[in-house]
């Protein structure tokens, strides 16, 4: 099982840059940021791209209903992101999510020679990811449900006669009471989004139960081991109390690859 590390793109740039360097030094396979509406995840990755040498760089994910594939490709080129290290995540909400993602991937493949990752929650999007993507990024899943979703991806790949995409997923990790409170608040916000609400209903659990909430750093590694065999890559999505550098580096080191 490979490990990645992910941060909210809107936190201080110096924290993101320091974390990307430390992640590479500690042997993480990938470093990710998201693409919130007020912050361009591609632009945020530019500094880590310049300051690291080999770690993969992921953006998870850019919504295709607000930014078209041609504009995404232009953004990748404008930031001079290394295509051989880039994991370009895209997704779309309903309506017309499946057609928008299928068409978006087709355009992106024409525009860029890089790996394209699809965010997938429901069964149909999981199968589509198997049909057309280089990777799939799950979110807010338990290990058990990640295995079920991975099977749907494999079904899609088999139907299309192509290799199975790399199966990845965000796993939110919080250490200590204040960070756990933030994890709970974020879970509640996501539960109000229809697609995620349906996802939690399918799993039959509380949203916060898909993350890792522990009191001490030494409890992180055992909790992560529960994900072995569920996905190819676990991407540790850091949830800290105040997004400080010290908190971020402490979590990064607690979850470090063995």
Residue pairs with C-beta under 8 A, 6 or more apart in sequence:
1 227
1 228
1 229
1 231
1 232
1 233
1 234
2 29
2 30
2 232
2 233
2 234
3 28
3 29
3 224
3 233
3 234
3 235
3 236
3 255
3 256
3 257
4 28
4 29
4 30
4 31
4 32
4 56
4 58
4 168
4 233
4 234
4 235
4 236
5 19
5 23
5 28
5 30
5 31
5 32
5 235
5 236
5 238
5 252
5 255
6 31
6 32
6 33
6 34
6 58
6 60
6 170
6 235
6 236
6 237
6 238
7 15
7 16
7 19
7 32
7 33
7 237
7 238
7 248
8 33
8 34
8 36
8 243
9 16
9 33
9 34
9 35
9 36
9 39
9 40
9 41
9 44
10 36
10 38
10 39
11 243
11 248
12 243
12 245
13 44
13 47
14 245
15 243
15 244
15 245
15 248
16 33
16 44
16 47
16 48
17 47
17 48
17 51
18 245
18 248
18 249
19 31
19 245
19 248
19 249
19 252
20 31
20 47
20 48
20 51
20 52
20 55
20 57
21 48
21 51
21 52
22 249
22 252
22 253
23 31
23 55
23 252
24 31
24 52
24 53
24 54
24 55
26 252
26 253
26 256
26 257
27 256
27 257
28 55
28 252
28 256
28 257
29 55
29 56
29 233
29 257
30 55
30 56
30 57
30 58
30 87
30 233
30 235
31 48
31 52
31 55
31 56
31 57
31 58
32 57
32 58
32 59
32 60
32 87
32 235
32 237
33 41
33 44
33 45
33 58
33 59
33 60
34 41
34 59
34 60
34 61
35 41
35 42
35 59
35 60
35 61
35 62
35 63
35 89
37 66
40 75
41 59
41 60
41 62
42 59
42 62
42 72
42 75
42 76
42 78
42 79
42 81
43 75
43 79
45 57
45 59
45 79
45 81
46 79
46 80
46 81
48 57
49 57
49 79
49 80
49 81
49 82
49 85
54 85
55 85
56 85
56 86
56 87
57 81
57 82
57 85
57 86
57 87
58 86
58 87
58 88
58 89
58 117
58 137
58 235
59 86
59 87
59 88
59 89
60 87
60 89
60 117
60 119
60 137
60 170
60 235
61 89
61 90
61 91
61 117
61 118
61 119
61 137
62 72
62 88
62 89
62 90
62 91
63 90
63 91
63 92
63 93
64 72
64 90
64 91
64 92
64 100
64 101
64 104
65 92
65 93
65 100
67 75
68 104
68 107
69 90
69 103
69 104
69 105
69 107
69 108
69 111
70 107
70 111
72 88
72 90
72 108
73 107
73 108
73 111
73 112
76 83
76 86
76 88
76 112
76 114
83 112
83 113
83 114
84 114
86 114
86 115
87 115
87 117
87 135
88 108
88 112
88 114
88 115
88 116
88 117
89 117
89 118
89 119
89 135
89 137
90 101
90 104
90 105
90 108
90 116
90 117
90 118
90 119
91 97
91 101
91 118
91 119
91 120
92 100
92 101
92 104
93 194
93 195
94 194
94 195
97 125
98 124
98 125
98 128
101 118
101 125
101 128
101 132
102 128
102 132
105 116
105 118
105 132
105 133
106 132
108 116
109 116
115 134
115 135
115 166
116 133
116 134
116 135
117 133
117 134
117 135
117 136
117 137
117 165
117 166
117 168
118 125
118 128
118 129
118 132
118 133
118 135
118 136
118 137
118 165
119 125
119 136
119 137
119 139
120 126
120 128
120 129
120 136
120 137
120 138
120 149
120 153
121 138
121 139
121 195
121 196
121 198
121 199
122 195
122 198
122 199
123 149
123 152
126 136
126 149
126 152
126 153
126 156
127 152
127 153
127 155
127 156
127 159
128 156
129 135
129 136
129 153
129 156
129 165
130 136
130 152
130 153
130 154
130 155
130 156
130 157
130 158
130 159
130 160
130 162
130 164
130 165
131 156
131 157
131 159
131 160
131 162
132 160
133 165
134 165
134 166
135 165
135 166
135 167
135 168
136 153
136 165
136 166
136 167
136 168
137 168
137 169
137 170
137 235
138 146
138 149
138 167
138 168
138 169
138 170
138 231
139 169
139 170
139 196
140 170
140 172
140 187
140 190
140 196
140 199
140 200
140 207
140 210
140 211
141 149
141 169
141 199
141 203
141 210
142 203
142 205
142 209
142 210
143 226
143 227
143 229
143 230
144 230
145 202
145 203
146 167
146 169
146 227
146 230
146 231
147 229
147 230
150 167
150 230
150 231
153 164
153 165
153 167
154 164
157 163
157 164
157 165
166 232
166 233
167 231
167 232
167 233
168 231
168 232
168 233
168 234
168 235
169 230
169 231
169 233
169 234
169 235
170 235
170 237
171 210
171 211
171 212
171 224
171 227
171 234
171 235
171 236
171 237
172 183
172 186
172 187
172 210
172 211
172 212
172 237
172 239
173 211
173 212
173 214
173 220
173 223
173 224
173 236
173 237
173 238
173 239
173 251
173 255
174 180
174 182
174 183
174 211
174 212
174 213
174 214
174 239
174 240
175 214
175 215
175 216
175 217
175 219
175 220
175 240
175 250
175 251
175 254
176 215
176 216
176 241
177 215
178 241
178 242
179 239
179 240
179 241
179 247
180 213
182 239
182 240
182 241
183 208
183 211
183 213
183 239
184 208
186 239
187 206
187 207
187 208
187 210
187 211
188 207
188 208
190 196
190 207
191 197
191 200
191 207
196 207
200 206
200 207
200 210
203 210
211 239
212 220
212 223
212 224
214 220
214 223
217 250
217 251
217 253
217 254
218 254
220 251
220 254
220 255
221 254
221 255
221 258
224 234
224 236
224 255
227 234
236 251
236 252
236 255
238 248
238 251
238 252
240 247
240 248
240 251
241 247
